[in-house]
Amino acid sequence: MSEIDFSQKTVELLKEILKWVKFLGWKSAKEVLLDTLKDDISKLVYHYSDGSTSRDIAKKLPISHMTVTVYWKKWAKIGIVEPFKVKGGGQRYKKIFDLEEFGIETPEIKESTNTSKGMKG
């Protein structure tokens, strides 16, 4: 067997393994997401957790950037976001899953008349 044939077989096997791992983990992942993201704000914070800053996410929602980081730290412990380092020594987070893949709708952003951006969730 040539090296190219071996590489192609390896890729095919890895794709097959990935298909089954996704299938086996889908229900568990959905349950964790539903148990963790219980309200619209947490769903929206998760949805926007794409490497954006906590301040950028907080500007879109009626919460503080500190609330965003509290969510991120909690979610990193259960494995639904991944932390990564950024220039300047900071840390951001990126969601592992897209909610839509699990049939979880992303809520509409509600306009808030509340100018206070205190802790929620």
Rosetta constraint file for C-alpha pairs under 8 A:
AtomPair CA 1 CA 5 HARMONIC 6.19 0.50
AtomPair CA 1 CA 6 HARMONIC 6.53 0.50
AtomPair CA 2 CA 6 HARMONIC 6.21 0.50
AtomPair CA 3 CA 7 HARMONIC 6.12 0.50
AtomPair CA 4 CA 8 HARMONIC 6.16 0.50
AtomPair CA 5 CA 9 HARMONIC 6.12 0.50
AtomPair CA 6 CA 10 HARMONIC 6.08 0.50
AtomPair CA 7 CA 11 HARMONIC 6.18 0.50
AtomPair CA 8 CA 12 HARMONIC 6.19 0.50
AtomPair CA 9 CA 13 HARMONIC 6.08 0.50
AtomPair CA 10 CA 14 HARMONIC 6.09 0.50
AtomPair CA 11 CA 15 HARMONIC 6.14 0.50
AtomPair CA 12 CA 16 HARMONIC 6.29 0.50
AtomPair CA 13 CA 17 HARMONIC 6.19 0.50
AtomPair CA 14 CA 18 HARMONIC 6.03 0.50
AtomPair CA 15 CA 19 HARMONIC 6.18 0.50
AtomPair CA 16 CA 20 HARMONIC 6.51 0.50
AtomPair CA 17 CA 21 HARMONIC 6.12 0.50
AtomPair CA 18 CA 22 HARMONIC 6.03 0.50
AtomPair CA 19 CA 23 HARMONIC 6.23 0.50
AtomPair CA 20 CA 24 HARMONIC 6.03 0.50
AtomPair CA 21 CA 25 HARMONIC 6.03 0.50
AtomPair CA 22 CA 26 HARMONIC 5.75 0.50
AtomPair CA 23 CA 27 HARMONIC 7.95 0.50
AtomPair CA 25 CA 29 HARMONIC 6.00 0.50
AtomPair CA 26 CA 30 HARMONIC 6.17 0.50
AtomPair CA 26 CA 102 HARMONIC 7.90 0.50
AtomPair CA 27 CA 31 HARMONIC 6.21 0.50
AtomPair CA 28 CA 32 HARMONIC 6.28 0.50
AtomPair CA 29 CA 33 HARMONIC 6.21 0.50
AtomPair CA 30 CA 34 HARMONIC 6.11 0.50
AtomPair CA 30 CA 102 HARMONIC 6.06 0.50
AtomPair CA 31 CA 35 HARMONIC 5.99 0.50
AtomPair CA 32 CA 36 HARMONIC 5.95 0.50
AtomPair CA 33 CA 37 HARMONIC 5.70 0.50
AtomPair CA 33 CA 80 HARMONIC 7.78 0.50
AtomPair CA 34 CA 38 HARMONIC 6.33 0.50
AtomPair CA 37 CA 42 HARMONIC 5.30 0.50
AtomPair CA 37 CA 43 HARMONIC 5.37 0.50
AtomPair CA 37 CA 46 HARMONIC 7.99 0.50
AtomPair CA 38 CA 42 HARMONIC 6.86 0.50
AtomPair CA 38 CA 43 HARMONIC 7.41 0.50
AtomPair CA 39 CA 43 HARMONIC 6.37 0.50
AtomPair CA 40 CA 44 HARMONIC 6.10 0.50
AtomPair CA 40 CA 106 HARMONIC 7.88 0.50
AtomPair CA 40 CA 107 HARMONIC 5.89 0.50
AtomPair CA 41 CA 45 HARMONIC 6.11 0.50
AtomPair CA 41 CA 61 HARMONIC 7.41 0.50
AtomPair CA 41 CA 121 HARMONIC 7.97 0.50
AtomPair CA 42 CA 46 HARMONIC 6.08 0.50
AtomPair CA 42 CA 71 HARMONIC 7.63 0.50
AtomPair CA 42 CA 121 HARMONIC 7.44 0.50
AtomPair CA 43 CA 47 HARMONIC 6.03 0.50
AtomPair CA 43 CA 106 HARMONIC 6.58 0.50
AtomPair CA 43 CA 107 HARMONIC 7.28 0.50
AtomPair CA 44 CA 48 HARMONIC 6.14 0.50
AtomPair CA 44 CA 106 HARMONIC 6.53 0.50
AtomPair CA 44 CA 107 HARMONIC 6.76 0.50
AtomPair CA 44 CA 109 HARMONIC 7.89 0.50
AtomPair CA 45 CA 49 HARMONIC 6.14 0.50
AtomPair CA 45 CA 57 HARMONIC 6.72 0.50
AtomPair CA 45 CA 68 HARMONIC 6.75 0.50
AtomPair CA 46 CA 95 HARMONIC 6.46 0.50
AtomPair CA 47 CA 95 HARMONIC 7.39 0.50
AtomPair CA 47 CA 98 HARMONIC 7.16 0.50
AtomPair CA 47 CA 99 HARMONIC 7.09 0.50
AtomPair CA 47 CA 106 HARMONIC 7.10 0.50
AtomPair CA 48 CA 52 HARMONIC 7.24 0.50
AtomPair CA 48 CA 57 HARMONIC 6.40 0.50
AtomPair CA 49 CA 57 HARMONIC 7.66 0.50
AtomPair CA 49 CA 81 HARMONIC 7.96 0.50
AtomPair CA 49 CA 93 HARMONIC 6.24 0.50
AtomPair CA 49 CA 94 HARMONIC 5.05 0.50
AtomPair CA 49 CA 95 HARMONIC 5.44 0.50
AtomPair CA 50 CA 93 HARMONIC 6.99 0.50
AtomPair CA 50 CA 94 HARMONIC 4.62 0.50
AtomPair CA 50 CA 95 HARMONIC 6.05 0.50
AtomPair CA 51 CA 92 HARMONIC 5.94 0.50
AtomPair CA 51 CA 93 HARMONIC 5.57 0.50
AtomPair CA 51 CA 94 HARMONIC 5.05 0.50
AtomPair CA 52 CA 56 HARMONIC 6.32 0.50
AtomPair CA 52 CA 57 HARMONIC 6.82 0.50
AtomPair CA 52 CA 92 HARMONIC 7.16 0.50
AtomPair CA 52 CA 93 HARMONIC 7.77 0.50
AtomPair CA 53 CA 57 HARMONIC 6.46 0.50
AtomPair CA 53 CA 92 HARMONIC 6.45 0.50
AtomPair CA 54 CA 58 HARMONIC 6.06 0.50
AtomPair CA 54 CA 65 HARMONIC 4.90 0.50
AtomPair CA 54 CA 66 HARMONIC 7.36 0.50
AtomPair CA 54 CA 68 HARMONIC 5.65 0.50
AtomPair CA 54 CA 69 HARMONIC 6.40 0.50
AtomPair CA 54 CA 92 HARMONIC 7.64 0.50
AtomPair CA 55 CA 59 HARMONIC 6.17 0.50
AtomPair CA 55 CA 64 HARMONIC 7.59 0.50
AtomPair CA 55 CA 65 HARMONIC 4.85 0.50
AtomPair CA 56 CA 60 HARMONIC 6.98 0.50
AtomPair CA 56 CA 65 HARMONIC 7.96 0.50
AtomPair CA 57 CA 61 HARMONIC 6.81 0.50
AtomPair CA 57 CA 65 HARMONIC 7.23 0.50
AtomPair CA 57 CA 68 HARMONIC 7.42 0.50
AtomPair CA 58 CA 62 HARMONIC 6.87 0.50
AtomPair CA 58 CA 63 HARMONIC 5.58 0.50
AtomPair CA 58 CA 64 HARMONIC 5.43 0.50
AtomPair CA 58 CA 65 HARMONIC 5.00 0.50
AtomPair CA 58 CA 68 HARMONIC 6.83 0.50
AtomPair CA 59 CA 63 HARMONIC 7.90 0.50
AtomPair CA 60 CA 109 HARMONIC 7.83 0.50
AtomPair CA 61 CA 109 HARMONIC 7.15 0.50
AtomPair CA 62 CA 112 HARMONIC 6.47 0.50
AtomPair CA 62 CA 114 HARMONIC 7.33 0.50
AtomPair CA 62 CA 115 HARMONIC 7.92 0.50
AtomPair CA 62 CA 116 HARMONIC 7.73 0.50
AtomPair CA 62 CA 117 HARMONIC 5.67 0.50
AtomPair CA 63 CA 67 HARMONIC 6.40 0.50
AtomPair CA 63 CA 68 HARMONIC 7.62 0.50
AtomPair CA 63 CA 117 HARMONIC 4.56 0.50
AtomPair CA 63 CA 118 HARMONIC 5.93 0.50
AtomPair CA 63 CA 119 HARMONIC 6.40 0.50
AtomPair CA 63 CA 120 HARMONIC 6.68 0.50
AtomPair CA 64 CA 68 HARMONIC 6.78 0.50
AtomPair CA 64 CA 117 HARMONIC 4.96 0.50
AtomPair CA 64 CA 118 HARMONIC 5.82 0.50
AtomPair CA 64 CA 119 HARMONIC 6.52 0.50
AtomPair CA 65 CA 69 HARMONIC 6.51 0.50
AtomPair CA 66 CA 70 HARMONIC 6.24 0.50
AtomPair CA 66 CA 119 HARMONIC 7.71 0.50
AtomPair CA 67 CA 71 HARMONIC 6.33 0.50
AtomPair CA 67 CA 118 HARMONIC 7.92 0.50
AtomPair CA 67 CA 119 HARMONIC 5.65 0.50
AtomPair CA 67 CA 120 HARMONIC 6.81 0.50
AtomPair CA 67 CA 121 HARMONIC 7.79 0.50
AtomPair CA 68 CA 72 HARMONIC 6.25 0.50
AtomPair CA 69 CA 73 HARMONIC 6.14 0.50
AtomPair CA 70 CA 74 HARMONIC 6.32 0.50
AtomPair CA 71 CA 75 HARMONIC 6.04 0.50
AtomPair CA 72 CA 76 HARMONIC 5.95 0.50
AtomPair CA 72 CA 81 HARMONIC 6.99 0.50
AtomPair CA 72 CA 93 HARMONIC 6.61 0.50
AtomPair CA 73 CA 77 HARMONIC 6.53 0.50
AtomPair CA 74 CA 78 HARMONIC 6.91 0.50
AtomPair CA 75 CA 79 HARMONIC 6.07 0.50
AtomPair CA 75 CA 80 HARMONIC 5.56 0.50
AtomPair CA 75 CA 81 HARMONIC 5.86 0.50
AtomPair CA 76 CA 80 HARMONIC 6.07 0.50
AtomPair CA 76 CA 81 HARMONIC 5.08 0.50
AtomPair CA 76 CA 82 HARMONIC 6.07 0.50
AtomPair CA 76 CA 83 HARMONIC 7.00 0.50
AtomPair CA 79 CA 96 HARMONIC 7.92 0.50
AtomPair CA 80 CA 95 HARMONIC 6.12 0.50
AtomPair CA 80 CA 96 HARMONIC 5.36 0.50
AtomPair CA 80 CA 97 HARMONIC 7.12 0.50
AtomPair CA 81 CA 93 HARMONIC 6.04 0.50
AtomPair CA 81 CA 94 HARMONIC 5.26 0.50
AtomPair CA 81 CA 95 HARMONIC 4.26 0.50
AtomPair CA 81 CA 96 HARMONIC 5.20 0.50
AtomPair CA 82 CA 93 HARMONIC 5.33 0.50
AtomPair CA 82 CA 94 HARMONIC 5.21 0.50
AtomPair CA 82 CA 95 HARMONIC 6.38 0.50
AtomPair CA 82 CA 96 HARMONIC 6.73 0.50
AtomPair CA 83 CA 91 HARMONIC 6.53 0.50
AtomPair CA 83 CA 92 HARMONIC 5.63 0.50
AtomPair CA 83 CA 93 HARMONIC 4.32 0.50
AtomPair CA 83 CA 94 HARMONIC 6.49 0.50
AtomPair CA 84 CA 91 HARMONIC 5.61 0.50
AtomPair CA 84 CA 92 HARMONIC 5.54 0.50
AtomPair CA 84 CA 93 HARMONIC 6.04 0.50
AtomPair CA 84 CA 94 HARMONIC 7.79 0.50
AtomPair CA 85 CA 89 HARMONIC 6.65 0.50
AtomPair CA 85 CA 90 HARMONIC 5.89 0.50
AtomPair CA 85 CA 91 HARMONIC 4.54 0.50
AtomPair CA 85 CA 92 HARMONIC 6.46 0.50
AtomPair CA 86 CA 90 HARMONIC 5.26 0.50
AtomPair CA 86 CA 91 HARMONIC 5.68 0.50
AtomPair CA 86 CA 92 HARMONIC 7.03 0.50
AtomPair CA 97 CA 101 HARMONIC 7.50 0.50
AtomPair CA 98 CA 102 HARMONIC 7.47 0.50
AtomPair CA 99 CA 103 HARMONIC 6.61 0.50
AtomPair CA 99 CA 104 HARMONIC 5.05 0.50
AtomPair CA 99 CA 105 HARMONIC 6.67 0.50
AtomPair CA 99 CA 106 HARMONIC 7.06 0.50
AtomPair CA 100 CA 104 HARMONIC 5.28 0.50
AtomPair CA 100 CA 105 HARMONIC 6.02 0.50
AtomPair CA 100 CA 106 HARMONIC 7.40 0.50
